[in-house]
Amino acid sequence: MLLNMLRRRWLLSPPHPPLSVRVLSLLATFLERLVSASASSHQPCCVDYYIKETCYNTESLISNGQRAIAFWAGQMEEAAILAFEYGNNLGLAYQLTNDVLDFTGTPAILSRNLTFNSSSGSNFDARFVEKDDFDESTDGYDKDSGDLSFFGSHHGDIKKNKKSKFDRFDKVEDSDEELEDGEHDSDCDDNFTVLDSFDKNCLNKDDIRRVEVEEDELRHPLVREVCRLIELRSAWSPKHEEELRHLLRSLKSWQVCAVLRSQADERVALKFFYWADRQWRYRHDTIVYYVILEVLSKTKLCQGAKRVLRLMARRGINCRPEAFSYVMVAYSRAGKLRNAMQILTMMQKAGVKPDLLICNTAVHVLVVGNKLEKALRFVKRMQLVGITPNVVTYNSLIKGYCDLQCIEDAMELITEMPFKGCSPDKVSYFTVMGFLCKEKRIKEVRDLMEKMVNDSNLLHDQVTYGTLIHMLSKHGHGDEALEFLKEAEDKGFHVDKVAYSAIIHSFCKDGRIEEAKELSLCQDGKINEAKKFMEECLNKGCAVNVVNFTTVIHGFCQKDDLDAALSLLDDMYLSNKHPDVVTYTTIIDALGKKGRIEEATELSNRMLQKGLVPTAVTYRTIIHRYCQMGRVEDLLGLLEKMLLRQKCRTAYNQVIEKLCSFGNLEEADKLLSKVLRTASKVDASTCHVLMESYLRKGIPLSAYKVACRMFNRSLIPDLKLCEKVSKRLVFEGKSEEADNLMLRFVERGKIQPQNQEH
């Protein structure tokens, strides 16, 4: 616009040479600042830098343009300077307002509808993100997320324990209130009206390209480095954040998707998504929005998913039924059926026409919410408007029938599916088989297997038998699972290690330790059939894992057959299976229970020599058994070795409290000095346990001495407990000690002097 004005002015009245030089100089100044701004795009993003960037762009253009126009108009230098200052303020105000509206603008404010690009062919209307549909306290972000950095400020040092802006998105839980079941049953039916907008002649085009993240892509150097920085966010500095910001601008859309999917905690993925969206000169690709919605649909973070949907509207992203489907599933996982179904109404307001995907999602949500009747009505409504159900639709209904134990209805639906133009698949049959396996209805399972082949031409394969084996084993029917396993082997199917482990675990849960042991490579040969079975496992390389061995060892320990447990422990080494800390802890506990402390000590030392790190359970187990047997010296020696391997802050606290529980107060008192070194609240609690134990034994003077030692270490004992000690001291004629104890509380301002009465 400015250049056109200058051009017209030049053509009408060519300027004097000095004047043209001045104008060109102003234009050159603007271009120089614009180039400088582009060259410094990787500088830290703070408020000062933002203002500087604005001055180099919008403000510089308007201010220099105003001054140039003043010269062209023949004004004096004073007027040109005023025009320049006016342009400064106008440019800065314009850019600030424009940037704020990027995040807070609404159709009412902008006086226009936020619609998608016309090229997308969508008639999406952003009015569906009004306050009635979303949390009105935010604009897709938390209230305190105004800064664009992970941290509070870039000025000065940052405290280690100060949360970054990245971590300020912790509150992504849903704030919607789910009404009581049955209070709004009619709401679900009201949401069915979205089906009336279905147009069979205008199907949604699949314009969202799919991103399938391969394993190699997850190992890409850029992806791995970004994930590493995210993991270190609790100890970040501005340097780390700038490094991540620089990497973010180098990532392609599929790499951003890989970062989101590689996060073990979906909340962290959502925080990264929010943070990245607010970075200078970066915008998420459309596929990134769909990937984060897919990630959130596997969690209960329904409010976070809805905020992403809101952000898509503000960014003008094409919002297809798939996006709404993800949000519905998230609400369903959170147990919010009514909110999930309201997404359909939201979609209708947005002008997005339903398709089969969103309909299948709605049926699934209703089935999961135990609303099978409504799901059936929804399917009928689908058919009335011209949406033909597919196998996914019917599989959801089959699951609903099975959940309500209506197996006959489920079987009838499978029979009717071919007549509805949709043949059942293996999932249809497996769903019913799962219920039959739970009830141990083997004959009906086999009848259904025949029906698969005869009616649906679905041949039995490795997946079929593997599914049956896992289902039967899960519900404790190991013999039947073993029968199907042999049948699969006879038919030439390969059965994996997981199936063998499932049967072994089933035997262990039933207390059938002998069978489980023989399945775990035992060479005793008590049952020929089991021995032959395990030999087949060896030949196929299907060795059981450490968990299976530990389960069997635990069974022997429960039956007090320690020799068999120790023998099986040796078998683990022969089978090249290394026992873990759980295995050792299980046997140590059993040995300590039987008073075989020497063997328990030897096994504990053996565990430490193997480099295994003791867990909290290991500490509790050893402390309990050694204190129970009164082997305090052996325990202390072992604890010193364990603490060198793995620190346990409360180890000696546990010893004192356990000794008190077994009445060994003398040994407990000897260890009190180890506890009082740190003088923490945990230590105070341990001292209280010892004091109460002395009171129960009728030794209030010893309890008084413990309280005094606490005062000497700046620990304040429990007042009520000390009052009991004081009364017992007075009762035994030790008034001086009683008065001295309460005087300690008076000196520290815990009680008033007049309350010191005996």
N, C-alpha and C positions, 0 to 999 in steps of 0.2 A: 504494500500500500504506500509506504513512504517513498520507495523508489519510483513508483508511478507518478506520485505528486511532483517529485523533483524533475522527472522526465518531462511532464507537461509544462512545468515552469520554465524548463530549459528551452523548449520549443517555442513558447510564446515570447519570451524575452531572454535571450542569452545573457548570462550574468557577466559582470566585470571579472577579469582574471583574478584579482585578489580574493573576490567573494567566492568564486568557484573553488579555489584552492582551500579556503576555510571549510567549505562544505565537504569537499572530498576528504579533508583531514579528519573531520568528525566521523564520516562513514568508515574511514580506515581504522579509527579508534575502536568503533563498535566491532568491526571484523576481527581486529587483533584480540579484543577481549573474548569474543566468541571462540576463537581458536584456542586461547589460553584455557577457557573453561573445558573444552573437549579434551585437551591434553592432560588436565588434572582430574579426570573422572574417577581415578582410583584412590583419591585422597580419603581420609577418615570422614565418615558421614556424621557430622554433628550440626548444631544450630548455626554456629559461626560459618562453617563451610557452606551450609545451605544458603545463608544470606549472601555469601560471596558469589556462589554460583548464580543466584538470581540477579545480582548486580551485573554479572558478566553477560547475562542473556537478556531477559525481558526488560529489566530496568535500563540497561545500557542502550538498547534499541530505542526505547521511547524517549529517554532523556536526550540522547544525542540527536534523535530525529526532531524533537521539539526545538532544540537549539539551532539545528540546521534550517528549519522552517522560519525561525525568527530572523536569521540572517537573510534568507531569501526574500522575506517580506520587507527588508530594509530597516529593521529595528536596530536600536542602539545596543551596545554590549550589555548594559544593565538589564534590558528586557530579555536578551538572549540568556543571561544567567538565571533570571527568574523562571524562564521557560524550561531551562535545564533542570532546576531544582524541582519544579512541578512534575516534570517527566520522571525524575528519580522516585518521588513518592507514589506517583500513579503506577509506575511499572512494578514497584515492590508490592503495593497493595493488590494489584491485579493478580500477580503470581501467587501471593499467599492465599488469596481467596480461591483461586483456581485449584490449587493443591489441596486445600481443605475440602473443597467440594468433591474431589476425587474419592474421599473416604466418607463424607457425611451427606453428600447431595442426595436428594430424593426427587421423584418426579414433580412433586408440588413446588419444590424450591427451584428446580431447573426449568420449570414450565415446559416440560417435555417428558415423554415416556422413554425409559431406558430400555430400548429394544435391542435385539441382537442384530448383527450385521445382515443386511438384506441378502447378501450372497448365501447365507446359510439356509435360506428358505423357511426359517422358523418365524412364527408370529408370536413368539414369547413376549409376555408383558411383565415387566418388573414390578408391577403393582402387587404381585403376590408376596413381596417382602415387606408388607406393611407391618405395623407394630402388633397387630392382632396375631400375626403368624410367627413372629420371632421375639426374642428377648429384647424389650425396648430399651434396656439399659446400655446396650452396646451397639456397635456398627460392625459386627462380625469379629470384633476383638474385645479384649478386656478394657475396662475403664482406664487403667493406669498404663496403657501400652503406647502412650504418645511418642516416646523416644523410639528412634529407629534402631537402636543398638541393643545388644544383649544386656547392657549394663545401664546403670542410672545416669552417669555423666562421664564424659571423656576428660574432664578437668580434674587434675589431682590424682592421688592414689586411690585405688579401689580396694576396699576391705575384702579379705578372702571369703568371709561368710556372707557377703552381700549378694543377694540374688540378682541375676541378670534379667534383662527384659525377656530373653528367651524363656526363662523359667517363670515369668510372671503369668504365663498362660496355663498355670497349673489348674486353675478352676475351669475345667471344661466339662464338668458334670452337668447333667440335665437339671434345669430348675423347674421344668414343667411339673405340675401336680397331676398325677393320675387319679381320676375319680374312682370311687368304689365300683367293683364289678356289679353290673346290672343297673347301675344308676343312670347310665346313658346307653342302654342297649340299642336304642333306636338310632344313635349317632352313626353306627357302622352302616346301617341301611341307608342313611342319608348320604353317606359318602359314595354309595353306589351310583349316584347320579352322574358321576364323572364319566361313566360308560356311555351316556347319551351323546357325548361329544365325539365319539369314535366315528371316523370317516374312512370307510374301506377303500375309497378312491384316492385317498391322500395319506399314503403310508409314510412313516418317518424313514428318511434315508440314513443309512449308516455312515455318517460323515465323521464319526469319532474313530480315529485310527487306534487300533489295539496295541498295547505295549506288553509283550511277554518278556519279562526279565529273565535272561538266562544266567546260569551259574557263573559263566565267564564275565558277564557284565557286572555282576556283583563284586567281582575281584578286580575290576578296572582300577588303576591307580588313583584316579580322581575320586571315584566313589569311595574307595577305602580311606583316602585321606580325609574326606569330608566326614565320614562316619567316625573316624578317630577323633577329630576335633569336637564333634558333637558329644562323644563320650567324656571328653575332658571339660565340658562346659562348667562344671561346678568349681573349677580352679582356673577360670579364664582370666585373661587380661585383654585390654584393647588390642594388643598385637595379635592375639588368637582370633579375635572377631574380625579384624581386618583381613587376616589370612583366609578365613572362611568366606568373607564377602568377595574377595578376589577369586577364590575357587568357584563360588556360585556363578559368577559371570562367565566362567569357562565351561560350565556344565551344559550339556545338551539335555533336551527334555527327557529322553529315556534314561539319562544318568540321574536326573533329579528323581524320577520315578523309582530308580533302583535304590537311591538313598532312603526314600520313604518306606519302601517295602523291606529294607534290610534292618530297620529298627526293631529291636526286641520288644520295646514298650511303645505301643501305638500313641500314647500321650506325647512322647518325645517326637514322634513323627509329625504330629499335629502342631507342636510348638515350632519345629523347624519350618513347616509349611507357612505358618503365620509370619515367622521372622523373615523368611525369604521374600514373601509377598510385599514386605514393606521396605525392601532395599532399593537404593537409588539406582535408576536405570536398569531395573530388572522386572520382568513380568512373567508369571507362570504361563506356560503353554496350556492349551485347553486340556490336553490329556492328563496333565498333572492334577487338575481338579478332580478328574474322574478316578485317578489312582488313589488319591488321599481319601475320597469317599469310599472306594472299595476297601481300603485298609480299615477305615472306621466302621464299616458295616460288619466287620468281624469282631467288634467289641460292643460294649454298652455305652460308648461315648456318643449318645444320640444328639445331645445338644451341640457338641463339636461338629458333627456331621451337618446339622441344620445351619450352623453358622457358615460353614463352607458353601452350602447351597445359597445362602444369602449373599456371600461374597461374589459368587458367580454372577448373580443378578446385577450387582453393582459394577462388575467388570465387563458386563455385556457378553458373558460367555454363553454359548448355546447350551441350554439346559434341556436335555432329552429325558424321556421317561426313565432311562437307566439311572440318572442321578437321583431322582426321587425314590427309585427302588432301593438304592443303597441306604438312604436315610430311613426308609420304612423298616428295613431289616435291623438297623441299629436300634430303633425304638422297640422293635419286637424282642431283641436280645435283652433290652433293659426292662422287659416286662410291662411296657406301656402300650397296650393294644390300642386304646382309644387314640393316643397321639399318633401312633403308626398309621392308623386308618385316616386320620385327618390330613395326612400328606396328600391323599388323593384329592381332597377339596382344595388344598393349596395348589396342586398341579392344575386343577380346573381353572382356578383364578388366574393362573399364569398363562392360560391359553394353550397349554401343551396337551395334545391329544393322546389318549391312552393307547397302548399297544399290548401285545400278548405278554411281554416281559413284566410290565407293571401289574398286569392282571394276575399272573402266576405268583408274583410276590405278595399281592394282597391275599390270595388264597392260602399261601403258606403262612402268612402272619396270622390269619384267622384260625388255621389249624393248630399252630403252636399255642395260640391263646385259648385253646379248648372251645372254640366257637365253630364246630363242624357244621351246624345247621346254617349259620350265616354264610359259611364258605360255600355250601351247596346252593344257597340262594344267589350268591355272587356269580357262580358259574352259570346258572340259568340266565341271569341278567346279561352275562357276556354273550351267550348264544343268541339272545334276543336282538342284540345290537349288531350282531354279525362277527363277533370275535370267536373263532373256533378253538376250543381247548386242545392242547396237545398232551403228550405223554407226561410232561412235567406237572401239568395241572392235575391229571388223574392220579399221579403218584402222591401228590400232596393229600388228596382226598383219601387214598388208600391208607396213608399214615394216620390220618385222622380217625378212620374206622378202627385201625389197630390200637390206637391209643385208648379208644373207648371200649376195647375188647369186642368189637363187632366184626369178628373174623368172617362170618358168613356174608355180611354186606361187602366186605373188602373183596372176597372171592367173587361175588356176583358182579362187582364193578370190573374186575379183571376179565370176566367172561364177556361183559357187554362192550368193552372197549373196542374190539374189532368192528362191531356193528356201528360204532360211532365214528368210524374212519380213523382210528388211532390204535395201533397194536401195542400191547404192553411190552416193556423191555425188562431186562434182568432186575433193575431196581424195583420194579413193581412186585416181582416175585420175592426178592430178597427182603423187602419190607415185611411181607406176611410171614416169611420163614423166620425172621428174627423173633416175632411174637411166639410162633410155634416152638422154636428152640427154647425160649424162656420157660414155656410150660411143659417141656420135654415130650411134646407130641410128635414123636419120631415118625410114626406111620403117616401122619398127615403131611409131614415134611417130604417124605418120599413120594406121596401122591402128587404133591405140588411140583416136585422135580420132573415127574412124568408129564404133567400138564405143560411144563415149560417146553419140553421137546415136542410133544404131540400137537398141542394147540398153537403154540407161538413159534415153533421151529427154532427155539433157543437151546443150543447144545451146552451140555455141562462142560466146564473148563476148570482150570486151576483156581480162578477167582471164586467160582461157585463153591468148591470144596473148602477153600480157605475161609470164606465167609461163614460157612456152617461150622467149621472147627472153632473159629473164634467165638461165635455166638454161643455154642454149647459150652465151651470152656469157661466163658465169662459167667455163666449162670450155674457153674458147678457140676456140669454133666460131662466129666472127663472121659468116662468109658464110651459114651456115645460119640464123643469127638474123636476118640482113638479109632473107633470103628470106621468113621468117614475118612480118616487119614489113611488107613490101610486100603480102603476102597480106591482112594485117589492114587495111591502108589501102584495098586494093581492095574489101574487104567493108564499108567505111564505119566501121570502128572507130577511135576516137581513141587514138593512141599517145602516151603522155606523154613528158616530157623525160628522165625517168630511163631509159627504154628506149633512146633515142638515145644517151645517155651510156654505157650499158652496151656497146653495139656499138663505139663509138669506143674505149673502154678495151680492149676485146678486140683490136682491130686494133693498138693501141699495144703490148700485151703480146707480140703475135706479131712485133713489129718492122716492121709494115707501116705505116711512117710516112707514106708518100704518101697512102694511103687515109684514114688518120686525119686528116691535115692537111686534105684535101678535105672530110671530114666536119666539120671545125672551121672552116668558112667560108672556106677558101682559094679564091681566084678564078682560079687558074692553069688549071683545066680540063684537066688531064692525062688524066683518066678521065671521059668524058662521063656515064657512069652515076652515078658518085659525085657529080659536079657537080650533076646533076639532083636527086639525093637531098638534097644540102645546100640547094638552092634550095627544095625542099619543106619542109625544116626551117625556113627563114627565113619562108616563107609561113605556117607554122603557129605561129610564135613559139617554136619549140623550140630556142632558142640554147643552145650548149654553155656549160659553166661554166668558171671559172678553173682548176679541177683538170684538165679535159680539155685546155685550152691548155697548161698546164704539163707534162702528160705528153708531149704531142707535141713541145714545145720540148726536153724532156730527150732524146727520141729523136734529134732533129737534132743535139744536142750530142754524143751518143754517136757519131754518124757523122761528127763534125767538120765538119758543115755549119752553121757559125755564121751565115752570111749568111741562110740560111733561118730559123734560130732567131730572129735579130733582126727579120727581116721579119714573122714570126708574132707577135712581141712588139708590133710596130706595129699589126698587124691586131686585136690585143686592144683597143687604144684605139679603133680605128675601130668596133669592135663594142660599144663602151661596156662593156667588161670590164676591170676594173682589176687589173693583176698584183699578186700578193701577194709577201711577202718570200721565199717558196719559189721563185717564178718568177725573181725577180732573182738569188737566190743561185745557181740553176742556171746562168744565163747568165754570171754573174761568174766562176764556177768554170771554165767552158769557155774564156772569154777569157784568164784567168790561165794556164791550161794551155798555151795557144798563145803566151804571151808578149805578148799585147796588153793590157799593163798600163794604158796611157792610157785605152783604151776601158772597161776594167774599173773604173778610178777614176771615170770620167765616169758610168757606170751606177750605181756605188755612191752617188755624190752625188745622182743622180737619185732613187734609192730613198729616201734620207734626206729629200730635199726633199718627197717625197710623204707624209711623215709616218709611214712604215713603221718598225717597231721591229725592229732586228737581233736574230736569234735566236742561240743558242749555235752552231748549225751555220753561220750566216753568219760569225761570228767565226772559227771554225776554218778555214773555206774561204778567207777573205781572207788570214788569217795564213799559211796553208800556201802559197798561190800566190805571194804577194809575197815571202816569205822564199826560196822556191824560185828566184825570179828575181833575188834580191839587191836588191830595191827597198825597202830598210829605211826610208829617209826618206819615201818616198811612203806606206808602210804606217803609220808613226807619225802622219803628218798625217791620214790617213783614220781611224785609231783614235781620235784626239782627237774628231773629229766624231761617230763612232759612240757613244763613251762618254757624250757629252752627251745622246744619244737614249736609250740603254739601258746601264746599268752592267754591267760584266763584271769581276768580281773577279780573275779569272785571266788577263785579256787579255795582260798583259806577261809573265806566267809562260809562256804558250803561245808568245809570240814568242821568248823566250830559248831554250826547249827546242827549238823548230823550227829556230832558227838553229844550235843545236848539232848537230842532226841533219844539217844541210847543211854543217857544218864552218866556219861563219862565226862563230868564237869571239870575234873582236875586237868585232864589233857586239853580240854577246850580252853581253860584259863591260861595254860602255858602258851597257846597260840595267839592270844589276844593282842600281843605286841605287834605281830605281823599284820593284823587288821587295822590297828590304830595308826599305822604309818601314814595313810592317806587321809584319814578323817573325813570320809564322805558319808552321804545319807545311807548308803548300803552298809557301811561299817557301823553306823548308829543302830540300824535295824538288827545287825548281828549281836551287838552288845545288849540290846533289849532282850533278845532271845536268851542270852546267857543269864541276865538278871532275873528273868521270869523263872528260869530253871532253878536258880539258887533259892528263889522264894518258894517254889514248889517243894524243894528238899528241906525247907526250914532253915536256910542259912542266909538270913538277911544281911549279915555283916559282909559276906562276900559280894552280895549284890551291891551294897554300899560302896565297896572298894572299886567295883567296875564302874559305877557312876562317877566316882572321883577321878578315875583314869580318863573317863570321857571328858570331864570338865578340863582336865589338864591338857587335852588335845584340842580344846576349843570346840568340842562337841556338846550340844545341850541335850541331856537325856529327856525322855518323855516325862512330863510333869506328873501325870496321873500315876505312872508306874513308880516314880520316886516317892510320891505320897504314900503308896502302899508299903514301900520299903521303910519309910520313916515311921509309919505306924507300927510295923513289926519290930523295928529297933526299939521303940518306946516300950512295947510290950515285953521285950526281953531285957529291959533295964539299961539300954544304951541310949539314953536321952541326948548325950553330948554329940554322938555321931548323927542322930536324927536332926538335931538343931543345925549342925554344920551342913548337912545335906540340903536342907531347905534354905539356909543362908546363902548357899551358892546361887540359887535362883533369884534371891533378893538382890544380890550383888550385880546380877546381869539384867535386872529390871523385868524379870519374867513374872514376879508376883510382888504384891505390896507387903511392907513389913508387918502390917496388922494381920495378914493372913497366915503368918507363921505361928500357929498355935498347936499345942499338943496336950 
